[in-house]
Amino acid sequence: MLTHKTYRRTRLPIKGDETVFLPDELVTEVLSFFDVKFLMQMRCVCKSWKSIISNPNFVILIMD
């Protein structure tokens, strides 16, 4: 897991008026399972994903 704590959440719109928020720690954990090529494509999904994927601590995490 990343050493530095963030309290941001990723907003995922779902059908209807409800919105689901996921903590960045959870998104980081899920993204860490994918290969680098796929992650480079996923930087375009949203700003929070780009921020997570571009974080040097995340790069270290996926290289281990």
C-alpha positions as CSV (number, residue, x, y, z in Angstrom):
1,M,0.0,0.0,0.0
2,L,1.1,3.6,-0.5
3,T,2.9,5.1,2.5
4,H,1.2,8.5,2.2
5,K,-2.4,8.8,3.2
6,T,-4.9,10.5,1.0
7,Y,-8.5,11.1,1.8
8,R,-9.7,11.6,-1.8
9,R,-12.4,9.4,-3.2
10,T,-13.2,8.4,-6.8
11,R,-16.8,9.2,-7.7
12,L,-18.5,6.5,-9.8
13,P,-21.9,7.6,-11.3
14,I,-24.4,4.8,-11.5
15,K,-27.9,4.7,-13.0
16,G,-30.3,6.9,-11.1
17,D,-29.6,9.6,-8.6
18,E,-27.1,7.5,-6.6
19,T,-23.3,8.0,-6.7
20,V,-20.8,5.6,-5.3
21,F,-17.5,6.9,-3.8
22,L,-14.5,4.6,-3.6
23,P,-11.5,5.5,-1.4
24,D,-8.2,6.1,-3.3
25,E,-6.6,3.3,-1.3
26,L,-9.1,0.8,-2.7
27,V,-8.7,2.1,-6.3
28,T,-4.9,1.9,-5.8
29,E,-5.1,-1.7,-4.7
30,V,-7.3,-2.7,-7.6
31,L,-5.1,-0.9,-10.2
32,S,-2.0,-2.5,-8.8
33,F,-3.1,-5.9,-10.2
34,F,-3.0,-4.7,-13.9
35,D,0.0,-4.7,-16.2
36,V,1.8,-1.5,-17.1
37,K,0.5,-1.3,-20.7
38,F,-3.1,-1.4,-19.5
39,L,-2.4,1.2,-16.7
40,M,-1.0,3.6,-19.3
41,Q,-4.3,3.4,-21.1
42,M,-6.3,3.9,-17.9
43,R,-4.6,7.2,-17.1
44,C,-7.3,8.8,-19.4
45,V,-10.2,7.4,-17.5
46,C,-10.3,10.3,-14.9
47,K,-8.1,12.7,-13.1
48,S,-7.9,10.8,-9.9
49,W,-6.8,7.6,-11.7
50,K,-4.1,9.6,-13.6
51,S,-2.9,11.0,-10.3
52,I,-2.7,7.6,-8.7
53,I,-1.0,5.9,-11.7
54,S,1.5,8.8,-12.0
55,N,2.4,8.8,-8.3
56,P,6.0,7.6,-7.8
57,N,5.0,5.5,-4.8
58,F,2.5,3.6,-7.0
59,V,5.2,3.0,-9.6
60,I,7.3,1.4,-6.9
61,L,4.3,-0.6,-5.7
62,I,3.6,-2.2,-9.1
63,M,7.3,-2.8,-9.8
64,D,7.7,-5.1,-6.8
